[in-house]
Amino acid sequence: MALTYGIQSKVMTGTITFKNCRSSGTGGAILLLSWSIFWFSQTSSAKFLNCKAKIGGAVYLTDHSELGFEQIPSNPNPTRNIFDSNSAIGSSEGNSGVAIFSQTS
């Protein structure tokens, strides 16, 4: 796993690529713990490429955590944030979230 953020953390990022990230548990690239925020601003871009985890291939969010991608209203660019070739091997309950998994209580 590349990044883990805990309670009340807030991160604003620029351009970032998560490539070939691995986790034997949750969140191949990012694990957001309760009450954490990870936000990509209008001027940022994010790529999640070939990330793998048991649950949440690229991103795993726990209760009350937030992942946001702010778009530019007048010029949305769908290629700015990319999730490609991520995988989740799954849990015994059958829920896995190939790109993003959000845990609820």
Backbone torsions as a table, in degrees:
resi	resn	phi	psi	omega
1	MET	NA	139.1	-177.0
2	ALA	-86.0	-44.2	-175.4
3	LEU	-135.4	138.9	171.4
4	THR	-129.5	127.9	178.9
5	TYR	-121.6	135.7	-176.1
6	GLY	-104.2	-163.0	-171.6
7	ILE	-52.5	128.6	173.6
8	GLN	60.1	21.9	175.6
9	SER	-84.4	149.5	179.4
10	LYS	-137.8	129.2	-177.4
11	VAL	-129.2	129.5	172.9
12	MET	-111.8	125.5	-174.1
13	THR	-113.6	162.7	172.9
14	GLY	-97.3	-125.6	178.1
15	THR	-91.1	128.5	-177.3
16	ILE	-146.1	142.3	176.0
17	THR	-125.2	127.6	172.8
18	PHE	-105.5	113.4	-175.6
19	LYS	-129.7	130.7	177.8
20	ASN	58.2	33.8	176.8
21	CYS	-76.9	144.6	-177.7
22	ARG	-135.4	144.8	171.9
23	SER	-143.8	136.1	176.8
24	SER	-79.4	-7.7	179.0
25	GLY	-119.9	-103.8	-173.8
26	THR	-115.6	141.1	174.9
27	GLY	69.0	91.0	-179.9
28	GLY	-60.0	-40.0	180.0
29	ALA	-108.3	-45.4	-175.2
30	ILE	-134.0	134.2	171.3
31	LEU	-118.3	117.1	177.8
32	LEU	-104.1	115.1	179.5
33	LEU	-80.9	171.2	-176.5
34	SER	-51.1	136.2	176.1
35	TRP	66.4	23.2	177.1
36	SER	-102.6	156.2	-177.6
37	ILE	-131.3	132.8	173.7
38	PHE	-129.8	116.1	-170.3
39	TRP	-128.8	129.8	174.7
40	PHE	-98.4	121.5	-176.9
41	SER	-77.0	175.0	-179.0
42	GLN	-59.6	-30.4	-176.4
43	THR	-93.2	4.4	-177.9
44	SER	-100.6	166.4	171.1
45	SER	-142.9	148.6	-178.9
46	ALA	-136.3	137.9	175.6
47	LYS	-126.7	129.4	175.5
48	PHE	-115.6	103.2	-172.1
49	LEU	-120.2	120.8	174.0
50	ASN	57.4	41.8	176.2
51	CYS	-90.4	148.8	-174.5
52	LYS	-143.9	138.1	175.5
53	ALA	-153.6	168.2	175.0
54	LYS	-64.4	-46.3	178.5
55	ILE	-133.9	133.3	-178.2
56	GLY	73.7	70.8	-175.0
57	GLY	-46.4	-46.9	178.2
58	ALA	-103.0	-46.9	-173.8
59	VAL	-137.0	137.6	174.3
60	TYR	-123.9	125.0	178.9
61	LEU	-112.3	130.2	174.0
62	THR	-91.3	178.6	-178.5
63	ASP	-50.5	136.7	173.6
64	HIS	64.3	20.3	174.1
65	SER	-99.7	161.9	-172.7
66	GLU	-137.6	132.8	173.7
67	LEU	-121.0	126.3	-176.4
68	GLY	-133.3	143.0	175.3
69	PHE	-124.0	103.9	-177.7
70	GLU	-81.0	124.3	-180.0
71	GLN	-99.0	154.8	175.3
72	ILE	-86.5	113.2	-174.0
73	PRO	-56.0	-40.3	-176.4
74	SER	-83.0	-12.8	-176.8
75	ASN	-149.9	64.0	179.8
76	PRO	-66.7	135.5	-179.9
77	ASN	-122.0	99.3	-174.8
78	PRO	-66.9	-13.3	179.5
79	THR	-91.1	-0.4	-178.8
80	ARG	-69.5	-37.4	178.8
81	ASN	-118.1	119.0	-171.3
82	ILE	-125.1	133.2	169.5
83	PHE	-117.1	115.2	-176.0
84	ASP	-141.2	131.5	173.8
85	SER	60.2	33.3	175.0
86	ASN	-86.9	156.1	-179.6
87	SER	-146.8	152.8	175.9
88	ALA	-132.7	127.2	-175.4
89	ILE	-80.0	-11.7	171.5
90	GLY	97.6	162.4	177.8
91	SER	-112.3	171.4	179.4
92	SER	-64.5	-22.7	178.0
93	GLU	-82.4	-8.9	178.5
94	GLY	89.2	-2.1	178.3
95	ASN	-95.7	132.8	-176.8
96	SER	-140.0	-34.0	-179.7
97	GLY	64.0	85.2	-175.9
98	VAL	-57.4	-48.2	179.0
99	ALA	-96.3	-54.5	-177.1
100	ILE	-134.0	134.6	174.2
101	PHE	-123.0	130.4	178.6
102	SER	-116.5	115.5	-179.6
103	GLN	-80.2	136.3	173.5
104	THR	-125.5	150.2	-179.1
105	SER	-92.4	NA	NA
